[in-house]
Amino acid sequence: MNKIFNPKIYIEVPYDDLVVFALFSITQKKLDPTFENLVVECYLLFPERFGLPGYIKKYPDSAQVEKSWLRCRTDKNLITGDKARGFDLTVRGLEVVHKTEKRLGSKTIDTKKLLSTKGDKRTKNGRLVKQLEDNKLFKEFKDSGRGITISDYEFCDLIYSTLDALPESRRKNLQQLKNTVAGYNRKDMLNFLNFCENKFMHLLFSNIESKKRYEGGMMKKKNYHI
């Protein structure tokens, strides 16, 4: 059963903060963090904010959730993922959950405790961070620096890809991994991934793409600095 929140309180909370809170609620219920579940959860928790205009008491407004999750991922780095694979919270997202809980007068879980960990195992992103932390290549990089040897196969395995995947797919996987470690403020991991990026350009770009790519980075998009 969903907790009933006071509309007079949540009506003043930004849409994006409520969407992040709803995503957190989904994970606590152990539901799949899909776009459809996120739309339903937003509506169940905050109907006055996420009801379809003109039909607030009958239907959710999926368009509002769509706009919010895109901002939360692209502009604010509060969540990762997409509609095809589902969503997950970043550390910054958990911080927003913690603040929103207090604002709503709710207390469902010790989010402050979650924030004290560098990679919480209960979230998909936390598991990715923990796996990279335990990776032998990352450990060698921390010990030996840029002198380590990494094979093409090992790099592909590191970014959850294969040697027969398209360069575009590898770039996307690497960028998502970089965004994840940036969300956990792991500068050491981001340095390692940047090193791998520069070392394996031949796997990240085709010959034609290499001639066209922007100098100084994989993609022309916002880079996270931590």
GIJOJO-V89950 format. One record per backbone hydrogen bond with DSSP energy under -1.0 kcal/mol. NH is the residue of the N-H (numbers start at 1). CO is the residue of the C=O. Records with the same first field share a line. If there is no record, write none. Layout:
NH: CO / CO
This chain:
9: 6
10: 6
11: 7
12: 9
13: 10
18: 14
19: 15
20: 16
21: 17
22: 18
23: 19
24: 20
25: 21
26: 22
27: 23
28: 24
29: 25
31: 26
34: 32
38: 34
39: 35
40: 36
41: 37
42: 38
43: 39
44: 40
45: 41
46: 42
49: 46
50: 46
52: 59
55: 52
58: 55
59: 55
61: 50
65: 61
66: 62
67: 63
68: 64
69: 65
70: 66
71: 67
72: 68
73: 69
74: 70
75: 71
76: 71
78: 72
79: 72
80: 88
82: 86
86: 82
87: 33
88: 80
90: 78
94: 90
95: 91
96: 92
97: 93
98: 94
99: 95
100: 96
101: 97
102: 98
103: 99
104: 100
106: 101
111: 109
114: 110
115: 111
117: 114
123: 120
127: 123
128: 124
129: 125
130: 126
131: 127
132: 128
133: 129
134: 130
139: 135
140: 136
141: 137
142: 138
143: 139
144: 140
145: 141
148: 145
155: 151
156: 152
157: 153
158: 154
159: 155
160: 157
161: 156
165: 162
170: 166
171: 167
172: 168
173: 169
174: 170
175: 171
176: 172
177: 173
178: 174
179: 175
180: 176
181: 177
182: 178
183: 179
185: 182
186: 181
187: 185
190: 186
191: 187
192: 188
193: 189
194: 190
195: 191
196: 192
197: 193
198: 194
199: 195
200: 196
203: 200
205: 201
210: 206
211: 207
213: 209
217: 214
221: 219
